[in-house]
Amino acid sequence: MPQTDPLQDQGSLSQPNPVRTLSLFGEILDWMLAPLLLLWPISIVATNHVANQIADLPYDRQLGDLVVAIVRQIDIDGARIKIDLPGPARNLLRADEVDKTYYQIIGSRGELLAGDRDIPVHTYQPEEPLRDLLFRDASIHGEDVRVAYQWLPASTASHPVLVQIAETRHKREQLTSRIITGILLPQFAIIPLAVVLVWLGLTRGLAPLNRLQARIRQRRPDDLSPIHLRHVPDELRPMIAAFNDMMARLEDNLEAQHRFISAAAHQLKTPLTGLKTQTELALQEKDCAQLHDYLQRIASGVDRASHLTYQLLQLARAEASHDSEQKKELLDLDELAREVTAHCVPRALARNIDLGFESAGGELLIHGIPLLLREMLDNLVDNAIKYSSVRGHVTVRVSAQPESVLEVEDDGIGIAKEDRARIFERFYRVLDTQAEGSGLGLAIVREIAELHHARITVLTNPQGKGTLIRIVFPTVSELDVAPLAVRDE
């Protein structure tokens, strides 16, 4: 039934191709009325059957009395059968003004002793008791009749004598019709009244939904506070509780975005301010050597701002991949790690870092997005190079044990246990470090690892100095593992 869902956003109806709406009111009304409309024809059939049985009772009793009256006029003495049925008695059988009555007496040899030949002769069945009054339905000249009959034993014959009276069903049908009319006519008034009462009841029952809708519509666009459950029906409380939980998560996400935007603006402001200062000084400088120094500082500031902007774009792309439908593909983690390590060699050489690669010794297949995985490993290696001492060692290692494992190991300053839980936060940087950075590298690593359902573990370098970051990827046949877990060991 075309009824609007009280909680539906009316604005969606203005769309060019609106989605088919689902009405809770109409759904409940359909499920209440459909069984009623289905049961009504069944009720009519059942009523007709019961009415026929009720109508048969008095007339069967009357018909049986006539059979008993005829049986009393029959005298069976051996093979001789005497019937004393005077004229007034026969006239009494024909006295019905509505129905036509037939009677018949059949001898032990199947001959007609008295009455009408029109009644179909009933064959004796051994299971039918003698002298009991029995009833059956039959047809005479195409008209339905009700037959009452009785078998009388004949002492010298194996076949009993049959006495039967048949009557047309007009009086029975009239009584049945009156019974059905008396039962069904009130239903024609009761059913529409029931529909109206159901409609009013549903309207009243769904009124809390309308009030809840009004409460939600009255909220300000920026109001993400939970909806109070005081006046919410019990059936809706789980849904509203889930809605409140979703609003709380949304508020947390918005606050995180606000903090991120504020921190990003602050991080961008610092190099831009330095660039502006260095540019103003360069414009006023006459000494070529000093001017060259200013230009070098400007170039360095541009590099930092460019790197920060690139990492912000990387982080945004990793976060967007969670909601997008980027298709993962089957790739070789060993080959990908080898290529990224080779790409990072110039950066390592610039700091006199010994950058090495340890292969898994063969193909190591995982499902992933190659572009994002390259960025993740590039950030891990870049972070290791930055925080390693000059002439230090950085190793990229790939292994299968039995899951696919990627490790980046350095012998740098290491990460204190109290800092390991926070190093994946955006813009977080460990204190007392001299290396330049934006604090976004490991945040990008976390987002990409989470997208690939990988587990990150931060360890101390087994050699005793530095850090080892291990990322464990699910195998190809185990892609539905739990989300990312960052562990501290």
C-alpha positions in Angstrom: 0.0 0.0 0.0 1.4 3.5 -0.9 2.4 4.8 2.5 5.4 6.9 3.3 8.0 5.6 5.7 8.0 8.0 8.7 11.8 8.0 8.8 12.4 8.4 5.1 14.2 11.4 3.8 11.7 13.3 1.8 14.4 15.0 -0.2 15.2 11.7 -2.0 11.9 12.0 -3.9 13.3 14.9 -5.9 16.0 12.8 -7.4 15.7 12.1 -11.2 15.5 8.3 -10.6 14.3 7.9 -7.0 14.9 4.6 -5.3 11.7 2.6 -4.7 10.6 3.4 -1.2 9.7 0.8 1.4 6.9 1.7 3.8 7.0 0.1 7.2 3.3 1.1 7.7 2.3 -0.6 4.4 4.5 -3.6 5.1 2.8 -4.3 8.4 -0.6 -3.6 7.0 0.0 -6.0 4.1 1.1 -8.8 6.4 -1.9 -8.3 8.6 -4.5 -8.0 5.9 -3.1 -10.6 3.5 -3.7 -13.6 5.9 -7.2 -12.2 6.6 -8.1 -12.0 2.9 -6.6 -15.5 2.4 -8.5 -17.0 5.3 -11.9 -15.5 4.3 -12.5 -17.8 1.3 -11.4 -20.7 3.4 -13.9 -19.6 6.1 -16.6 -19.5 3.5 -15.9 -23.0 2.3 -15.8 -24.3 5.9 -19.0 -22.5 6.8 -20.8 -24.0 3.8 -19.6 -27.5 4.8 -20.7 -27.0 8.5 -24.0 -25.5 7.4 -24.8 -28.5 5.2 -24.1 -30.8 8.1 -26.3 -28.7 10.4 -29.1 -28.7 7.8 -28.9 -32.4 7.3 -29.5 -33.2 11.0 -33.2 -32.4 11.4 -34.2 -33.6 8.0 -32.3 -36.8 8.3 -34.1 -37.5 11.5 -37.4 -36.8 9.8 -36.5 -39.0 6.9 -35.3 -41.8 9.2 -38.6 -41.7 11.0 -40.4 -42.4 7.7 -38.2 -45.4 7.1 -38.9 -46.7 10.6 -42.7 -46.2 10.0 -42.5 -48.2 6.7 -40.5 -51.0 8.4 -43.2 -51.4 11.0 -45.7 -52.2 8.2 -43.5 -55.0 6.8 -43.9 -58.6 8.1 -41.3 -61.1 7.0 -42.2 -64.8 7.6 -39.7 -67.1 6.0 -39.8 -66.5 2.3 -43.1 -64.6 2.5 -43.0 -60.9 2.8 -46.2 -59.1 3.7 -46.5 -55.3 3.3 -49.4 -53.5 4.9 -49.1 -49.9 3.6 -52.5 -48.3 3.5 -53.4 -45.4 1.2 -53.3 -42.7 3.8 -49.7 -43.7 4.7 -48.6 -43.6 1.1 -50.3 -40.2 0.7 -48.3 -39.0 3.7 -45.1 -39.8 2.0 -46.1 -37.6 -0.9 -47.4 -34.7 1.2 -44.2 -32.6 1.2 -44.9 -29.3 -0.7 -41.2 -28.4 -1.2 -39.3 -31.7 -1.8 -40.3 -34.7 -3.8 -40.2 -38.0 -1.8 -39.6 -41.5 -3.1 -39.9 -44.8 -1.3 -38.9 -48.3 -2.3 -39.0 -51.8 -0.9 -36.7 -54.4 -2.6 -37.1 -58.1 -1.9 -34.4 -60.6 -1.1 -34.2 -61.6 -4.8 -33.8 -58.0 -5.9 -37.5 -57.6 -7.0 -39.4 -54.4 -6.4 -42.1 -55.2 -3.8 -43.5 -51.7 -3.5 -42.8 -48.0 -4.2 -40.8 -46.2 -6.9 -38.3 -47.7 -9.3 -36.5 -44.4 -9.6 -34.4 -44.8 -6.5 -31.0 -46.4 -7.4 -30.9 -49.8 -5.9 -28.1 -50.0 -3.3 -26.0 -53.2 -3.3 -25.7 -54.8 0.1 -22.3 -54.7 1.7 -21.4 -57.2 4.4 -20.0 -54.5 6.7 -23.4 -52.7 6.7 -25.3 -53.7 9.9 -28.8 -55.0 9.6 -31.7 -53.1 11.1 -29.5 -50.0 11.5 -30.7 -46.7 10.0 -28.2 -45.6 7.3 -27.9 -42.5 5.0 -26.3 -41.8 1.7 -26.4 -39.3 -1.1 -27.6 -40.2 -4.6 -29.1 -38.7 -7.7 -32.5 -39.2 -9.4 -33.1 -37.9 -12.9 -30.0 -35.7 -12.4 -31.3 -34.2 -9.2 -29.4 -34.7 -5.9 -31.3 -36.6 -3.2 -30.8 -37.7 0.3 -31.5 -41.4 0.9 -32.3 -43.1 4.2 -32.3 -46.9 4.1 -32.4 -50.0 6.3 -31.6 -53.7 5.7 -34.1 -56.2 7.1 -33.0 -59.8 7.5 -34.8 -62.5 5.6 -34.8 -65.9 7.4 -34.7 -68.1 4.3 -32.6 -65.9 2.0 -29.0 -64.8 2.1 -29.8 -61.4 0.8 -31.7 -59.0 3.1 -34.7 -56.9 2.3 -34.0 -53.2 1.5 -36.3 -50.4 2.6 -35.2 -46.9 1.5 -36.8 -43.4 1.2 -35.2 -40.6 -1.0 -35.9 -37.0 -0.7 -34.7 -34.0 -2.8 -32.6 -31.4 -1.0 -34.6 -28.2 -1.5 -35.5 -27.7 2.1 -31.9 -28.6 3.2 -30.5 -26.1 0.7 -32.8 -23.4 1.9 -31.8 -24.0 5.5 -28.1 -24.1 4.5 -28.5 -20.8 2.7 -30.1 -19.2 5.7 -27.3 -20.4 8.0 -24.6 -19.2 5.6 -26.3 -15.8 5.2 -26.7 -15.4 8.9 -23.0 -16.1 9.4 -21.4 -14.3 6.4 -23.5 -11.2 6.2 -22.1 -9.8 9.5 -18.6 -10.6 8.2 -19.1 -8.1 5.4 -19.5 -5.4 8.0 -16.9 -6.8 10.4 -14.0 -7.1 8.0 -14.1 -3.5 6.7 -14.4 -2.4 10.3 -11.4 -4.6 11.2 -9.4 -3.0 8.4 -10.3 0.5 9.6 -9.4 -0.5 13.2 -6.1 -2.0 12.1 -5.3 1.2 10.1 -6.0 3.4 13.1 -4.1 1.0 15.4 -1.0 1.1 13.1 -1.2 4.9 12.8 -1.3 5.2 16.5 1.4 2.5 17.0 3.8 4.3 14.5 3.2 7.7 16.1 6.5 7.4 18.1 8.3 7.0 14.8 6.9 10.3 13.6 7.9 12.0 16.8 11.4 10.6 16.6 11.6 11.8 13.0 10.6 15.3 14.1 13.2 15.2 16.9 15.9 14.3 14.3 14.8 16.9 11.8 14.9 19.7 14.4 18.6 19.1 15.1 21.2 21.4 13.8 23.4 20.1 11.0 26.4 20.0 13.3 24.6 18.4 16.2 26.1 14.9 16.5 25.1 14.3 20.1 23.3 11.0 21.0 19.6 10.7 20.8 18.1 10.2 24.3 16.4 6.8 24.7 13.9 8.0 27.3 10.9 8.2 24.9 12.0 5.7 22.3 10.0 2.5 22.0 11.7 -0.7 23.2 11.7 -2.1 19.6 13.6 0.9 18.3 16.1 1.2 21.1 18.7 -1.2 19.5 18.5 0.7 16.3 18.8 4.1 17.9 21.7 2.8 20.1 23.5 1.7 17.0 22.7 5.0 15.4 24.1 6.8 18.4 27.2 4.6 18.2 27.6 5.5 14.5 27.2 9.2 15.3 29.9 8.9 18.0 32.3 7.3 15.5 31.4 10.0 13.0 32.1 12.7 15.5 35.4 11.1 16.4 36.3 10.9 12.7 35.4 14.6 12.1 37.4 15.6 15.1 40.3 13.6 13.8 40.0 15.3 10.4 39.9 18.7 12.1 43.0 17.9 14.0 44.6 16.5 10.9 43.8 19.6 8.9 45.0 21.9 11.7 48.2 20.0 12.0 48.7 19.8 8.3 48.1 23.6 8.0 50.6 24.1 10.8 53.2 21.8 9.2 52.8 23.6 5.8 52.9 27.0 7.5 56.4 26.5 8.9 58.2 25.8 5.5 56.1 28.4 3.8 57.0 31.0 6.4 60.7 30.1 6.0 60.4 30.4 2.3 58.9 33.8 2.5 61.6 35.0 4.9 64.4 33.6 2.8 62.9 35.1 -0.3 62.6 38.5 1.3 66.2 38.4 2.4 67.4 37.2 -1.0 65.6 40.1 -2.7 67.5 42.5 -0.5 70.9 40.8 -0.7 73.6 42.3 -3.0 76.4 39.8 -2.2 76.3 36.9 -4.7 77.7 34.4 -2.3 75.1 35.2 0.4 72.4 35.3 -2.3 73.4 31.8 -3.4 73.1 30.6 0.2 69.6 32.1 0.5 68.6 30.3 -2.8 69.9 27.0 -1.4 67.8 27.4 1.7 64.8 28.3 -0.4 65.4 25.2 -2.5 65.7 23.1 0.6 62.4 24.6 2.0 60.7 23.9 -1.3 61.8 20.2 -1.1 60.5 19.9 2.5 57.2 21.5 1.5 56.9 19.3 -1.6 57.7 16.2 0.4 55.1 17.0 3.0 52.5 17.7 0.4 53.3 14.4 -1.3 53.0 12.5 1.9 49.6 14.2 2.6 48.4 13.1 -0.8 49.7 9.6 -0.1 47.8 9.5 3.2 44.6 10.8 1.6 44.9 8.2 -1.2 45.4 5.3 1.4 42.4 6.5 3.4 40.3 6.8 0.3 41.2 3.3 -0.8 39.3 1.9 2.2 36.0 3.2 0.7 36.8 2.8 -2.9 36.6 -0.3 -5.0 40.2 -0.5 -6.0 40.8 -4.0 -7.2 43.6 -6.0 -5.6 45.7 -8.2 -7.7 47.9 -11.1 -7.3 51.5 -9.9 -7.0 55.0 -11.1 -6.0 56.0 -9.5 -2.7 59.6 -10.6 -3.2 59.9 -8.9 -6.6 58.1 -5.7 -5.4 60.4 -5.4 -2.3 63.5 -5.9 -4.5 62.4 -3.1 -6.9 61.6 -0.6 -4.1 64.9 -1.4 -2.4 66.8 -0.7 -5.6 64.9 2.5 -6.0 66.0 3.7 -2.5 69.7 3.0 -3.0 70.6 6.6 -4.1 69.1 7.9 -0.9 71.1 5.4 1.2 74.3 6.2 -0.6 73.8 9.9 0.0 74.0 9.2 3.8 76.6 6.4 3.4 74.0 3.8 4.5 74.6 0.2 3.6 71.2 -0.8 2.2 70.7 -4.5 1.7 68.0 -6.9 0.5 67.4 -10.5 1.6 65.1 -12.4 -0.7 62.6 -15.1 0.2 64.4 -17.3 -2.4 61.4 -17.6 -4.7 58.0 -16.2 -5.6 55.9 -15.0 -2.6 52.4 -14.3 -3.8 49.9 -12.0 -2.0 46.8 -10.0 -2.9 47.4 -6.3 -2.9 47.4 -2.9 -4.7 51.0 -2.5 -6.1 51.1 1.3 -6.1 50.1 1.5 -2.4 52.4 -1.3 -1.3 55.3 0.5 -3.1 54.5 3.7 -1.2 54.3 1.7 2.1 57.7 0.1 1.7 59.3 3.3 0.4 58.2 5.1 3.6 59.5 2.3 5.8 62.9 2.3 4.0 63.0 6.1 4.0 62.2 6.2 7.7 65.0 3.6 8.4 67.5 5.6 6.4 66.7 8.9 8.1 67.0 7.5 11.7 70.2 5.4 11.0 73.5 6.8 11.8 76.0 7.6 9.1 77.6 4.4 7.7 74.8 2.4 9.3 73.0 -0.6 8.0 69.5 -1.0 6.7 68.1 -4.4 5.6 64.9 -5.2 3.7 63.9 -8.8 4.2 61.2 -10.9 2.7 60.3 -14.4 4.0 57.6 -17.0 4.3 57.0 -18.5 7.7 54.4 -19.7 6.7 52.7 -16.3 6.1 54.2 -13.7 3.9 56.5 -11.5 6.0 58.1 -8.2 5.1 60.8 -6.7 7.5 62.7 -3.5 7.5 65.6 -3.5 9.9 68.0 -0.7 10.9 70.7 -0.1 13.5 69.7 3.5 14.2 68.6 5.2 17.4 65.8 2.7 18.1 62.3 3.4 19.4 61.6 3.4 23.1 58.8 1.0 24.2 56.7 3.9 25.5 56.8 5.6 22.1 56.0 2.5 20.0 52.2 2.8 20.6 52.2 6.3 19.1 54.7 6.2 16.2 51.8 5.4 13.8 49.9 8.5 14.7 49.9 11.4 12.3 52.5 14.1 12.8 53.9 12.3 15.9 57.7 12.4 16.1 59.9 10.9 18.8 61.6 13.6 20.9 65.3 14.2 20.8 65.6 13.2 17.1 67.6 15.4 14.8 66.3 13.8 11.5 64.0 15.9 9.4 60.5 14.6 8.8 56.8 15.3 8.8 55.6 12.6 11.1 53.4 11.1 8.4 55.5 8.2 7.0 54.5 5.6 9.5 50.9 6.8 9.5 50.8 6.1 5.8 52.4 2.7 6.5 49.6 1.9 9.0 46.8 2.9 6.6 48.1 0.8 3.7 48.8 -2.2 6.0 45.3 -2.0 7.4 43.9 -1.8 3.9 45.6 -5.1 3.2 44.6 -6.7 6.5 48.2 -7.0 7.5 49.6 -7.1 11.1 52.4 -4.7 12.2 54.9 -5.6 14.9 57.5 -3.1 16.2 60.6 -4.9 17.6 64.0 -4.1 18.8 66.7 -5.1 16.3 68.0 -8.6 17.3 71.5 -7.2 17.1 70.6 -5.0 20.1 70.6 -1.6 18.5 68.0 -0.1 16.2 64.5 -1.1 15.2 62.9 -3.9 13.2 59.4 -3.3 11.8 57.7 -6.5 10.7 54.5 -6.6 8.5 52.8 -10.0 8.2 50.4 -10.4 5.2 47.6 -12.9 5.0 48.2 -15.8 2.6 46.3 -15.9 -0.7 43.8 -18.4 0.8 43.4 -16.5 4.1 42.2 -13.0 3.0 39.4 -12.7 5.5 41.6 -12.3 8.6 41.1 -9.8 11.4 41.9 -6.1 10.8 45.3 -4.6 11.5 46.8 -5.1 15.0 49.8 -3.1 16.0 51.8 -5.0 18.6 54.6 -4.0 20.9 57.2 -6.6 21.7 
